[in-house]
Amino acid sequence: MGIMLQKPEGVAGSAVPAIIVGLFVAFGGVLYGYDTGTIGGILAMKYWRNLFSTGYKNGKDGLPDVSPSQSSEIVSILSAGTFFGALTAAPLADNLGRRLGMIVSSVVFIFGVILQTAATAIPLFVAGRFFAGFGVGLISAIVPLYQSETSPKWIRGAIVGCYQLSITIGLLLASIVNNSTAGRQDTGSYRIPIAVQFAWGLIIIIGMLILPETPRYLIKRNRFNQAAKSLSRLRRLDVDHPALIEELGEIQANHEYELSLGKATYLDCFKGNLLKRLLTGCGLQSLQQLTGVNFIFYYGTSFFQNSGIKNPFIISLITNIVNVCSTFPGLYLVEKWGRRPLLMMGAIGMSVCQLIVASVGTALGDGNLVANKVLIAFVCFYIFFFASSWGPCAWVVTGEIFPLKVRAKSLSMTTASNWLLNWAIAYATPYMVNDGPGDANLKSKVFFIWGGFCVICTAFVYLCIYETKGLSLEQVDELYAKVAHAWQSKGFVPSVSFQEVQDLGANVRSQSLAEIEQGVGRKKSVAPVDNGVDKEKY
């Protein structure tokens, strides 16, 4: 096995168009990351604190500020919007399509940015964050959906993982812009970082007007000719090329097989094998948040400031640079190692780092110089483990484990679970770490909580995550149909062609996939053998 990711031998066409399309669509993660990253710095800006304060004084510096409850509302309302946006993504993507769904999502996001830019008081600012969050929630569910349905199977994990890379780039850009405007004593201190987001939304809208719809969505809508043209652009093959016809035929046959098992309603997502996959996806996305990563990016600046660290904006900038750089190894390892080993490594590494930070901070105190150095160092190590594993891999796994008939619905629910926990953490954190009346005043002890959840992540990966590296989305269906336990999934070799299942005409409701496969084998064994004789001569 070589070091580089290479297209398998014998695969027709080119992967370059699909890779370029997937990388562009991943830009939607910049909206997510930048919008998430701006608020941490804005909350620490003195001008913004004075302008938006309703009379509360910060106990640390005696300056006007928003209260912990107001801070909690401002930060968490974005996640509330994203939760409802993610749930709305399924009907939007299934009815308008993945491409138009992205355009509508960007329009909603831009509306939220307009409200935030115009705000000079909390109510309008909060409303803007809700609508921006709604747009981000829509995008966060549709982007992995679009990428999974257009990418070649041998590099699908790396392409979908680029969505997380874009999120980290968005966080870094937010940190840079915040750092450059933090010292301004006018509305530009917060309006410039917010208004920059207009550009991100416009880039997505313009790009999606040009890019094709996904061939799997077009198959789902029975538009076979358009699906062939779309796949032709993505694979750089003629529409009548045998390899393209074979891939389209397998997609269509798998979809028809899934539909023959039952309808594609929301209720069906909670039945049998589909429920198992849904719980896996929701659990994975929820645990991604419970590792505590957004505690760093939502409240990192304020937390470092309250811990006695000088120039917390620079520390936040450093953590964002680590976040971006550490994502690149994950994009490589998700295809070389696979999903299970990468997630397992990340969970173990994160838990060790979190528990060290919590232990040292508790033993030496948050104001101690040594404790602060340990805090900064191991927060950076923690971000490395997260960004190279759970950051990209959670989106990869949830984007590929669902069948076409319920993919948009199930993916929207898994993404919504991510945002639900994101909201809960954003809302609860000020009460957990602050030292005001009624607050828990955990400070560095909060890392015991995140470290404990990282330990749970390790068990979850072993018990629940199937290895899907190198499988097409249709072959993932076969994996879940044949392999009972996640820890038995490594080394699985697909052996079913859904076109052969379709040709067999079996009663799929009364037979398992293994039984149907045996029927296909028997049919092959009695089929006439081509002995090379030219029958037209006789």
C-alpha positions in Angstrom: 0.0 0.0 0.0 1.5 3.4 -1.0 1.6 6.5 1.1 -0.4 8.7 -1.2 -4.2 8.4 -1.9 -4.5 7.0 -5.4 -7.4 6.1 -7.6 -7.8 2.3 -7.8 -6.6 0.6 -11.0 -9.3 -0.1 -13.6 -11.6 2.7 -12.5 -12.7 4.6 -15.6 -13.0 8.4 -15.9 -11.5 11.1 -13.7 -12.1 11.9 -10.1 -10.9 15.5 -10.5 -14.3 17.2 -11.3 -15.9 15.4 -8.3 -13.1 16.4 -6.0 -13.2 20.0 -7.1 -17.0 20.1 -6.7 -16.7 18.5 -3.3 -14.1 20.9 -2.1 -16.1 23.9 -3.3 -19.3 22.7 -1.5 -17.2 22.2 1.6 -16.8 26.0 1.7 -20.2 25.9 3.4 -18.2 25.0 6.5 -16.7 28.5 6.5 -20.1 29.9 7.2 -20.5 27.6 10.1 -17.0 28.1 11.5 -16.8 31.8 11.0 -20.2 32.5 12.5 -19.3 30.3 15.5 -15.9 31.9 15.9 -16.9 35.6 15.8 -19.0 35.6 18.9 -16.3 34.5 21.3 -14.2 37.5 20.4 -17.1 39.9 20.2 -18.2 39.1 23.7 -14.7 40.2 24.9 -14.7 43.5 23.0 -14.9 46.5 25.4 -16.9 48.7 23.0 -19.4 46.0 22.3 -19.7 45.2 26.0 -20.4 48.9 26.8 -22.9 49.4 23.9 -24.9 46.2 24.6 -24.8 46.3 28.4 -28.1 46.9 30.2 -26.4 48.0 33.4 -24.5 44.8 34.5 -20.8 45.3 35.6 -18.2 42.6 35.0 -16.8 41.6 38.4 -13.3 41.0 37.0 -12.6 44.5 35.5 -15.5 46.5 36.8 -16.5 47.6 33.2 -20.0 47.4 31.7 -20.8 44.0 30.2 -23.7 41.7 29.4 -24.8 39.4 32.3 -24.0 35.7 32.3 -27.7 35.0 31.4 -27.6 37.5 28.5 -24.2 36.0 27.3 -25.7 32.6 27.4 -28.8 33.7 25.4 -26.6 35.5 22.8 -24.3 32.5 22.2 -26.8 29.7 22.4 -29.5 31.3 20.2 -27.4 30.5 17.2 -27.4 26.8 18.1 -31.2 27.0 18.6 -31.5 28.3 15.1 -29.2 25.7 13.7 -31.2 22.9 15.4 -34.4 23.9 13.6 -32.5 24.6 10.4 -31.0 21.2 10.4 -34.4 19.6 10.8 -35.8 21.7 8.0 -33.0 20.6 5.7 -34.6 17.3 4.9 -37.8 18.5 3.3 -35.9 21.3 1.6 -33.2 19.0 0.1 -35.8 16.4 -0.9 -38.2 18.8 -2.5 -36.0 21.5 -4.1 -32.9 19.4 -4.4 -29.5 19.5 -2.8 -28.3 22.4 -5.1 -31.2 24.8 -4.7 -31.4 23.9 -1.0 -27.9 25.3 -0.6 -28.9 28.5 -2.3 -32.0 29.0 -0.1 -29.9 28.3 3.0 -27.4 31.0 2.0 -30.1 33.5 1.5 -31.5 32.8 5.0 -28.0 33.1 6.4 -27.4 36.5 4.7 -30.7 37.8 6.2 -29.4 36.9 9.7 -26.1 38.7 9.0 -28.0 41.9 7.9 -29.9 41.9 11.2 -26.7 41.4 13.3 -24.8 44.1 11.4 -27.6 46.6 12.0 -28.1 45.8 15.7 -27.1 48.2 18.5 -29.0 46.4 21.2 -29.5 42.8 22.3 -33.0 42.0 20.9 -32.1 42.6 17.2 -28.7 41.0 17.7 -30.3 37.9 19.1 -32.8 37.8 16.2 -30.0 38.1 13.7 -28.1 35.2 15.3 -31.2 33.0 15.2 -31.7 33.5 11.4 -28.0 33.2 10.7 -28.1 30.0 12.8 -31.1 28.7 10.8 -29.2 29.1 7.6 -26.1 27.5 9.0 -28.2 24.6 10.2 -29.6 24.1 6.8 -26.2 24.2 5.2 -24.6 21.9 7.8 -27.0 19.1 6.9 -27.0 19.6 3.1 -23.2 20.0 2.5 -22.2 16.4 3.7 -25.3 15.1 1.8 -24.2 16.7 -1.4 -20.6 15.7 -1.0 -21.4 12.0 -0.2 -23.7 11.7 -3.2 -21.1 13.1 -5.7 -17.8 11.8 -4.4 -16.0 8.6 -5.7 -15.9 6.0 -3.0 -12.1 5.7 -2.8 -11.7 9.3 -1.6 -15.2 10.1 -0.3 -14.0 10.3 3.4 -11.3 12.9 2.6 -13.7 15.0 0.5 -16.5 15.0 3.2 -13.9 15.6 5.8 -13.0 18.8 4.0 -16.2 20.2 5.4 -14.7 20.1 8.8 -11.5 21.7 7.4 -13.6 24.6 6.1 -15.2 24.9 9.6 -11.7 25.3 11.1 -10.7 27.8 8.4 -13.8 29.8 9.3 -12.9 29.8 13.0 -9.4 30.9 12.1 -10.6 33.7 9.9 -13.0 34.9 12.6 -10.1 34.9 15.1 -7.9 37.0 12.8 -10.7 39.5 12.0 -11.7 39.7 15.7 -8.1 40.3 16.7 -7.7 43.1 14.1 -10.8 45.0 15.1 -10.9 44.3 18.9 -9.2 47.6 19.8 -11.6 49.8 17.8 -13.8 52.1 19.8 -16.7 52.3 17.4 -19.3 50.0 16.0 -16.8 48.8 13.4 -15.3 46.7 16.2 -18.1 44.2 15.9 -19.8 45.2 12.6 -16.8 44.5 10.4 -16.3 40.9 11.7 -20.1 40.2 11.2 -20.4 42.0 7.8 -17.5 39.9 6.3 -20.0 37.0 6.3 -21.9 38.6 3.3 -19.0 37.4 1.1 -19.2 33.8 2.3 -23.0 33.6 1.5 -22.6 35.1 -1.9 -19.8 32.7 -2.9 -22.0 29.8 -2.1 -24.9 31.2 -4.0 -22.9 31.9 -7.2 -21.1 28.6 -7.1 -24.3 26.5 -6.7 -25.8 28.2 -9.7 -23.1 26.6 -11.7 -22.6 23.2 -10.1 -24.7 20.1 -11.0 -27.4 18.5 -8.9 -26.3 15.2 -7.4 -27.0 12.1 -9.6 -28.5 10.2 -6.6 -31.1 12.9 -5.9 -32.0 12.9 -9.6 -32.4 9.1 -9.5 -34.6 9.5 -6.4 -36.8 11.9 -8.5 -36.9 9.4 -11.4 -34.9 11.8 -13.7 -32.6 9.2 -15.2 -31.4 11.2 -18.2 -30.5 14.2 -16.0 -28.7 11.9 -13.5 -26.6 10.5 -16.4 -25.6 14.0 -17.5 -24.7 15.0 -13.9 -22.6 11.9 -13.3 -21.0 12.4 -16.7 -19.8 15.8 -15.5 -18.6 14.4 -12.2 -16.7 11.4 -13.7 -15.7 13.0 -17.0 -17.2 10.2 -19.0 -19.6 10.1 -21.9 -23.2 9.4 -20.9 -23.1 6.1 -22.8 -19.8 4.9 -21.3 -20.2 1.3 -19.8 -18.7 2.3 -16.5 -21.1 5.3 -16.1 -24.1 3.2 -17.1 -23.0 0.5 -14.6 -22.7 3.0 -11.7 -26.0 4.6 -12.5 -27.7 1.2 -12.8 -26.4 0.1 -9.4 -27.6 3.4 -7.7 -31.0 3.0 -9.3 -31.3 -0.7 -8.4 -30.2 -0.1 -4.8 -32.8 2.7 -4.5 -35.6 0.5 -5.9 -34.5 -2.4 -3.5 -34.7 0.0 -0.5 -38.1 1.3 -1.6 -39.4 -2.3 -2.0 -38.7 -2.8 1.7 -41.0 0.0 2.7 -41.9 3.7 2.4 -39.5 6.6 3.0 -41.3 8.5 5.8 -39.9 9.9 9.0 -41.4 7.0 10.8 -39.5 4.5 8.8 -36.2 6.1 10.0 -37.1 4.7 13.5 -37.7 1.1 12.4 -35.3 -1.9 12.3 -31.9 -1.5 10.7 -32.6 2.2 9.9 -33.1 3.0 13.6 -29.7 1.4 14.4 -28.0 3.6 11.9 -30.0 6.7 13.1 -29.0 6.1 16.7 -25.4 5.6 15.6 -25.4 8.9 13.7 -27.1 10.9 16.5 -24.8 9.4 19.1 -21.7 10.2 17.1 -22.8 13.8 16.5 -23.9 14.4 20.1 -20.6 13.0 21.5 -18.6 15.2 19.0 -20.1 18.2 20.9 -19.7 16.6 24.4 -16.0 16.4 23.9 -16.0 20.1 24.7 -14.5 21.5 21.6 -17.0 24.4 21.2 -16.4 25.3 24.8 -12.9 26.4 23.6 -14.2 28.2 20.5 -17.3 29.8 22.0 -15.9 30.9 25.4 -12.1 30.4 24.9 -11.2 34.1 24.8 -13.3 34.9 27.9 -12.1 31.7 29.7 -8.4 32.4 29.1 -9.0 36.0 30.2 -10.6 35.0 33.4 -7.8 32.4 34.0 -5.3 35.2 34.2 -3.7 34.7 30.8 -2.5 37.9 29.2 -3.7 38.7 25.7 -6.3 35.9 25.4 -7.0 37.0 21.8 -3.6 35.7 20.7 -4.1 32.4 22.6 -7.4 32.0 20.8 -5.7 32.7 17.5 -3.0 30.0 18.3 -5.7 27.4 19.1 -7.4 28.2 15.8 -4.2 27.8 13.8 -3.6 24.4 15.5 -7.2 23.5 14.7 -6.7 24.2 10.9 -3.3 22.5 10.6 -4.4 19.4 12.6 -7.3 18.7 10.3 -5.0 17.8 7.3 -3.7 14.6 8.9 -7.3 13.5 9.6 -8.2 13.9 5.9 -5.4 11.6 5.0 -5.9 9.1 7.8 -9.6 8.7 7.3 -8.9 6.9 4.1 -5.6 5.2 5.1 -6.5 4.0 8.6 -10.3 3.9 8.2 -13.1 5.4 10.3 -12.9 3.2 13.4 -9.1 3.4 14.2 -9.1 7.2 13.6 -12.1 7.8 15.9 -10.6 5.5 18.6 -7.2 7.2 18.5 -8.9 10.6 18.8 -11.1 9.7 21.7 -8.2 8.3 23.7 -5.9 11.3 23.0 -8.7 13.8 23.8 -9.5 12.1 27.1 -5.9 12.1 28.3 -5.4 15.8 27.5 -8.7 16.9 29.1 -8.0 15.1 32.3 -4.5 16.5 32.6 -5.8 20.1 32.2 -8.5 19.4 34.8 -6.1 17.8 37.3 -3.3 20.4 37.0 -5.8 23.3 37.1 -7.5 21.9 40.2 -4.2 21.1 42.0 -2.4 24.4 41.3 -5.3 26.8 40.8 -6.3 28.7 37.7 -4.2 31.8 38.4 -0.9 29.8 38.7 1.7 30.4 36.0 2.5 26.7 35.6 -1.2 25.8 35.5 -1.8 28.4 32.7 1.1 27.0 30.6 -0.2 23.5 31.1 -3.7 24.7 30.1 -2.5 26.3 26.9 -0.3 23.4 25.9 -2.7 20.6 26.5 -5.7 22.5 25.1 -3.6 22.7 21.9 -2.8 18.9 22.1 -6.5 18.2 22.7 -7.5 20.3 19.6 -4.9 18.3 17.6 -6.6 15.0 18.5 -10.1 16.4 17.9 -9.3 18.1 14.6 -7.5 15.1 13.2 -10.3 12.6 14.2 -13.7 13.4 15.6 -13.8 16.8 13.8 -13.9 15.5 10.2 -14.8 11.8 10.8 -18.2 12.5 12.4 -19.4 14.2 9.3 -17.9 11.5 7.1 -19.6 8.6 8.9 -23.0 10.3 9.2 -22.9 11.2 5.5 -22.4 7.6 4.3 -24.4 5.2 6.6 -27.9 5.9 5.4 -29.7 4.6 2.3 -30.9 7.0 -0.4 -34.6 6.8 0.4 -34.1 8.3 4.0 -30.6 9.9 3.6 -31.8 13.5 3.8 -34.2 12.8 6.6 -31.8 10.8 8.7 -28.8 13.1 8.1 -30.9 16.1 9.1 -31.8 14.4 12.4 -28.2 13.5 13.2 -27.0 17.0 12.4 -29.9 18.4 14.5 -28.6 16.3 17.4 -25.2 17.9 17.0 -26.8 21.3 17.2 -29.0 20.4 20.1 -25.9 19.5 22.2 -24.1 22.5 20.8 -27.0 24.7 22.2 -27.0 23.0 25.5 -23.2 23.5 26.0 -23.4 27.1 24.8 -26.2 27.8 27.2 -24.9 26.0 30.2 -21.2 26.9 30.0 -21.4 30.4 31.6 -23.2 29.0 34.6 -20.7 26.1 34.8 -17.4 28.1 34.8 -18.3 31.6 36.2 -18.1 32.5 39.9 -21.2 34.7 40.2 -24.2 34.0 42.6 -25.7 30.6 41.7 -22.9 29.7 39.3 -21.0 26.4 39.7 -17.6 28.1 39.5 -16.0 25.0 38.1 -13.2 26.8 36.1 -10.7 24.2 35.0 -12.7 21.4 36.7 -15.0 21.6 33.7 -12.4 19.6 31.8 -13.2 16.6 34.0 -16.7 16.6 32.4 -15.3 16.8 28.9 -12.7 14.2 29.6 -15.3 11.8 31.0 -17.3 12.1 27.8 -14.2 11.4 25.8 -13.8 8.1 27.7 -17.4 7.3 26.7 -16.5 8.1 23.1 -13.9 5.3 23.1 -16.6 2.7 24.1 -19.0 4.1 21.6 -16.6 3.7 18.7 -15.9 0.1 19.5 -19.5 -0.9 20.0 -21.3 1.2 17.3 -19.1 2.5 14.5 -19.0 0.3 11.4 -15.9 0.5 9.1 -17.1 1.9 5.8 -13.7 2.8 4.2 -13.6 2.0 0.5 -17.3 1.0 0.2 -19.8 2.7 -2.1 -22.9 4.2 -0.5 -24.8 1.2 -1.9 -22.3 -1.3 -0.5 -22.7 0.3 3.0 -26.3 -0.9 2.9 -25.1 -4.4 2.3 -22.6 -4.1 5.2 -25.4 -3.1 7.6 -27.6 -5.9 6.3 -25.0 -8.6 6.7 -22.8 -7.7 9.7 -24.5 -7.8 13.0 -21.9 -6.0 15.2 -19.7 -3.0 14.5 -16.5 -4.7 15.8 -17.0 -7.4 13.1 -17.1 -4.9 10.2 -13.4 -4.6 9.5 -12.4 -6.5 6.4 -16.0 -6.8 5.0 -16.0 -7.5 1.3 -19.3 -6.7 -0.6 -20.6 -9.5 -2.8 -24.1 -8.3 -3.8 -25.0 -6.5 -7.0 -28.3 -4.8 -6.5 -28.9 -5.0 -10.3 -28.7 -8.8 -10.0 -31.2 -8.6 -7.1 -33.5 -6.5 -9.3 -33.1 -9.0 -12.2 -33.9 -11.9 -9.9 -37.3 -10.4 -9.0 -37.2 -11.9 -5.5 -39.8 -11.1 -2.8 -37.5 -8.9 -0.8 -40.0 -8.3 2.0 -40.0 -12.0 2.9 -36.2 -12.7 2.4 -33.0 -11.4 4.0 -30.3 -10.0 1.8 -28.2 -13.1 2.4 -31.1 -15.3 1.1 -31.5 -13.1 -1.9 -27.8 -13.4 -2.6 -28.0 -17.2 -2.5 -30.8 -17.0 -5.1 -28.6 -14.8 -7.3 -25.9 -17.4 -7.0 -28.2 -20.3 -8.0 -29.4 -18.3 -11.0 -25.8 -17.8 -12.1 -25.0 -21.4 -11.6 -27.8 -22.6 -14.0 -27.3 -19.8 -16.5 -25.9 -20.8 -20.0 -22.1 -20.7 -20.1 -20.5 -18.7 -22.9 -18.0 -21.1 -24.4 -16.7 -18.6 -26.9 -18.5 -20.0 -29.9 -19.9 -17.4 -32.3 -23.6 -18.5 -32.4 -24.4 -16.2 -35.3 -22.5 -18.5 -37.7 -25.1 -21.3 -37.0 
